[in-house]
Amino acid sequence: MGRSIANKTVAAVGLGCMGMSEFYGDRNDPESLKTLHAALDMGYNHFDTADMYGAGHNEELVGQFAKELGSKRDDVVIASKFGIRRDPNDKYNLIIDNTKAYVKAACEASLKRLNVETIDIYYMHRRNANTPIEEPMEALAELVKEGKIKSIGLSEVSIETLERASKVHHVEALQSEYSLWSRDVEQTILPACKALGTNFVAYSPLGRGFLTGGITKADIQQADVNKDFRAKLPRFQEENIVKNLELVAKVQELSKELNCTPAQLSLAWLLKQYDNLHVIPGTKRVKYLGDNFGALQVDLSPKIITTLSSIFSSDNIYGARYPQAILDGTNL
Ligand SMILES: NC(=O)c1ccc[n+]([C@@H]2O[C@H](COP(=O)([O-])OP(=O)(O)OC[C@H]3O[C@@H](n4cnc5c(N)ncnc54)[C@H](OP(=O)(O)O)[C@@H]3O)[C@@H](O)[C@H]2O)c1
């Protein structure tokens, strides 16, 4: 299933690279590089990174891969993001900078780490409400003119921001969290994207791995919060995770009936929500690539889509997707 984005036709299932550097346990660079190449061989051609993942480490990894791509570079979409500075004293404190000078400097640094001449989609990772959206958008429009980026993306913004930004320059992609258990964008952002001809890129489409059925309460209880971000998220906490696991059991049951996997069911459900929607499931392991890419072969009936939507109605989900301090930095 090819879908167009940043003037390229790519598979609707891309690869999220964040976990190769941090947030979901330990790094393993050789295995991550192997995963990037195996993904390419399988048909993945949309790779998503950001300057803040591992404080530059993730872009360097993707940059190593980009160097090894040779002439295949033109066939793939490499997307990155700017706008979050890391606080050296607090791993999870996000300092948002959307100033023009920062946009320009961040882009130069990303181009170097990524070993590319142009970034296919360059997203503003988070919005700082004190900086009018026109300021970073004008800087991004200049970067497009200079050929340093091919297209502009925004992440976790409100409809108002998307509409104002679109008056400065076309927004090619909006990236926000969207999965069976995170559906805030459905009534708001998705219709706005459709109206503006903006692609939607669903991040954490597997619910940070939860919807695959591969995560237990014990996994989270035993996780080191400095290495596994999930241990900080409300919906993975104690009573919440127990309730939420009941929903995952239903996905497991349904996927058995349909002869697919829970990951495929979750991704295939998303791909039915909008013709210009891309999913970027993340993994650092070769072993999950085929499972996720296989979602492209799963065609869900309207009845199954409705069933899944009602199992995962927002009333049935326990706990917020982020802690309040991080939620406060979204939808601005
Ligand atoms: N714009 C934003 O603010 C933002 C925020 C978060 C993420 N993102 C982007 O979105 C991408 C995807 O999101 P995500 O990585 O947070 O969450 P995700 O794709 O929902 O889940 C990733 C987790 O699921 C596990 N997994 C993947 N495929 C699996 C399978 N088939 N079976 C069992 N487990 C599987 C991975 O395991 P392993 O860790 O063992 O590989 C990883 O721990 C990121 O990589 C990043 O590029 C963007």
The ligand as a Gaussian input file, in Angstrom:
#p B3LYP/6-31G(d) Opt

LIG

0 1
 N        6.406000      13.176000      17.760000
 C        6.523000      12.714000      18.966000
 O        6.399000      13.436000      19.955000
 C        6.855000      11.258000      19.169000
 C        6.748000      10.684000      20.456000
 C        7.039000       9.311000      20.583000
 C        7.423000       8.578000      19.486000
 N        7.552000       9.182000      18.252000
 C        7.977000       8.414000      17.056000
 O        7.087000       7.337000      16.851000
 C        7.798000       6.110000      16.767000
 C        6.958000       4.956000      17.264000
 O        6.473000       5.163000      18.558000
 P        7.014000       4.386000      19.828000
 O        8.288000       3.721000      19.491000
 O        6.948000       5.354000      20.948000
 O        5.872000       3.320000      20.172000
 P        5.236000       2.045000      19.448000
 O        5.640000       1.995000      18.043000
 O        3.797000       2.112000      19.776000
 O        5.879000       0.862000      20.297000
 C        7.248000       0.623000      20.375000
 C        7.498000      -0.516000      21.351000
 O        6.819000      -1.676000      20.885000
 C        7.712000      -2.775000      20.767000
 N        7.323000      -3.482000      19.519000
 C        7.374000      -3.020000      18.259000
 N        6.870000      -3.914000      17.396000
 C        6.487000      -4.981000      18.142000
 C        5.890000      -6.223000      17.813000
 N        5.531000      -6.519000      16.567000
 N        5.644000      -7.104000      18.827000
 C        5.975000      -6.809000      20.103000
 N        6.520000      -5.610000      20.481000
 C        6.777000      -4.723000      19.491000
 C        9.087000      -2.169000      20.665000
 O        9.979000      -3.102000      21.215000
 P       11.589000      -2.954000      21.232000
 O       11.847000      -1.716000      22.068000
 O       12.013000      -4.194000      21.925000
 O       12.062000      -2.830000      19.850000
 C        8.957000      -0.877000      21.483000
 O        9.239000      -1.114000      22.846000
 C        9.065000       6.383000      17.596000
 O       10.095000       5.461000      17.308000
 C        9.372000       7.802000      17.202000
 O       10.047000       7.827000      15.960000
 C        7.262000      10.499000      18.098000

